[in-house]
Amino acid sequence: MGSTFASKERRVFISDCEGPVSKNDNAFELTSHFIPQGDRFFSLISKYDDVLADVVKRERYKAGDTLKLILPFLRAYGVTNEKMKEFSSKNILLVPGADDMLRFVNDIMLSFIISTSYEHYILSVCEIIGFTQENVYCTRLDINKYAFKEEEIDKLRVLVKEIAQMPMIEIPVNAKSINDLSSRDQATVKRLDEIFWEIIPHMTAGRILGEVNPVGGYEKANAVRDVATKIGAVLSNVMYVGDSITDVEPFRLVRENGGLTISFNGNQYAIREAEIAVLSNHTIVTSVLADIFNKFGRDRVIDLVKGWSLSSLKSCCNSELFEIFLKLNLERSPRVELITASNRERLTKESVAFRKTVRGEAIGRLG
């Protein structure tokens, strides 16, 4: 990352990529493309990830570690760095306005992307939108360095079939321990524990689980701290935009230190932790909120959201942005709402449903 200096009073914009910037779930798409029944296989492991990170709270495990759990299987099906880069670059789907949004925000604030995604995908996105790669944190990976013997490849492929046939895990709302899951799902989690923490670690493929460190959960929070330290900023001047379980820790960090936290088409985990919910099929709202945050700070954004309307927007928003907002004539007006204890349950349902309309049913369901 670059060594650009900023005073402690300068605002900082930090965003996840998949969700707030792009519609993809690159790891899901890679798995679906290269592995037989990969969509179901990935979805099951993603649910397992949610259980370990948010229910069991397994030691030294973090949200987003799905991206290392799937790697032995991707490699067993012949995936290489070159294939990952080629597939990723050909299948990027940006949220409408994302490139303009990032250019605008980057002009007014120091801007960073912190993503759990593999570097093959993130660097491809940066190339398309012209975002500086020095200001990106993502999951670094050289999958080519891992080579398995034929018998191990065969074993991994058998495990893929087994996992893809397991019943989908259902996590009850407010589940606090493994005992809150059904007996069927507890058995599924137990078997996945055996596969990932007993069987694979004794294989050559186990190296991947020990060496790859996805940037999710507390690693995203660490990246936020690193940004603030390197540019000399305080966390109260950080605006963080996220949408999923991997953003829980950075949401908490920024919120508890007086910064601004925004869920953009977020799932239940994002709505649980963020202060503002945005439901929009265009990123113009992110630009508007960033503009107000940069000029006036967090409290003014909160006040704007409390009385969200075109007239209030016009009174404090960049005039060019406001004109763009009007001219877009979006089919569904963006919804921007302060998240409170009284509306959190409703907003969770509405945001999760809207998320699926923007990103598709399969990706929208993922944690």
Beta strands, then each sheet from edge to edge (+ up, - down):
strand 1: 12-15
strand 2: 110-118
strand 3: 136-139
strand 4: 238-242
strand 5: 260-264
strand 6: 276-279
strand 7: 335-338
sheet 1: 3+ 2+ 1+ 4+ 5+ 6+ 7-
end
